[in-house]
Amino acid sequence: MGKRFYCDYCDRLFPYSVEGRQRHINGHHHQKLKKLHYDKFKNPQIRLQDELSKEKCRRFHTGQECTYGDTCMYSHATAADFAELKQKAADAEDALRISKLPSQVLQPIEPTLKDWLEKYKHEETDNHKIIEVSNSSSTFKNGEDVAQYIQHHFKFPPELENISNLPPSLIPMTLDELLDCSFDEWG
């Protein structure tokens, strides 16, 4: 038994020959099944356009059974199908429009100038405190002050708490590790 050719669209096996394969690929039945397969992945706007451009199938819309089924070249879509396609097309268009917006517009609440200035002022005072801490070693008398300062200013993101295999750069340092660091060795 020789090689066999399997067609995914038709779900059939054929003895492999170049002529037989070409005849099958160019066949009407294969072309329709291939078109049906790719039509499933069309976006809603194109599917709506296709359905609107087709004429209604007379047999299907008069209550008779269409012998062609899904491969019919006429439209079998009902009014409910059109309404559903229009809704999906509108939703897809809105999603596309939203995805093109800058991220600042996507935020539901825009910060006011006053909020931004307060945040900037708060960050600036925090930066000054850090500079003061690094310049004077007598700011913290005991480990509790340092621990409170670290807990207040260095918060670990809650999304990372449940992950067990974090890289070393993302693992939060303990107070002991931070106090034992020798900054002369860095760099």
C-alpha positions, -999 to +999 in steps of 0.1 A: +000+000+000+014+034-010+013+068+004-021+082+013-032+119+012-056+131+040-077+161+035-085+179+067-114+199+052-132+168+037-120+143+063-111+118+036-081+097+027-069+093-009-042+073-026-014+098-031-007+110-066+000+145-078-029+143-103-053+129-078-044+155-052-047+184-076-081+170-089-094+168-053-081+203-043-096+219-073-129+200-068-162+218-061-169+198-029-134+205-014-136+242-023-170+246-005-158+228+026-126+249+027-146+281+024-169+269+052-139+263+074-124+297+069-158+315+071-159+304+108-129+327+115-141+358+097-147+389+118-184+398+124-183+429+101-172+408+071-197+380+079-225+407+081-214+422+048-214+387+031-248+379+044-263+412+033-248+409-002-264+375-007-300+370-019-323+350+004-327+313-003-362+309-016-365+273-006-352+279+030-373+310+036-405+294+023-402+266+049-388+240+026-356+222+032-326+235+012-307+206-002-274+225-001-275+233+036-246+254+048-230+253+014-259+271-002-248+302-022-279+320-010-285+334+025-302+313+052-299+340+078-331+350+096-340+384+111-327+372+145-294+360+129-290+395+113-297+412+146-271+390+163-245+396+136-251+434+137-247+434+175-214+414+172-202+437+145-209+468+166-192+452+196-161+443+175-160+478+161-162+494+196-135+471+208-113+480+179-119+517+185-112+514+222-080+495+216-067+524+194-072+550+222-042+561+243-041+545+277-048+578+295-082+579+278-090+543+288-087+552+325-122+558+339-112+587+361-088+614+350-067+629+377-072+666+383-043+690+383-047+694+421-045+656+426-014+654+404+003+683+423-004+666+457+010+633+445+041+651+431+046+670+463+042+638+483+068+620+461+092+649+464+090+649+502+095+612+502+126+617+481+139+643+505+134+619+534+154+592+516+182+617+509+182+627+546+183+591+557+212+583+534+231+614+545+227+611+582+232+577+599+217+589+632+181+593+618+172+558+629+181+549+664+169+513+664+157+486+640+120+492+646+122+527+631+139+512+600+113+484+598+085+509+600+101+530+573+106+500+550+071+488+555+057+522+547+078+530+517+086+496+501+054+477+495+055+443+478+029+440+450+001+416+461+002+399+427+036+385+434+029+372+469+015+338+457+043+331+432+068+306+445+096+308+419+104+345+418+137+356+405+161+369+432+157+405+420+119+403+429+122+386+462+116+411+490+145+417+513+140+412+550+151+438+575+181+417+585+193+413+549+189+451+543+209+460+575+236+435+567+242+449+532+276+465+526+271+492+500+309+494+494+307+461+475+281+473+451+289+486+417 
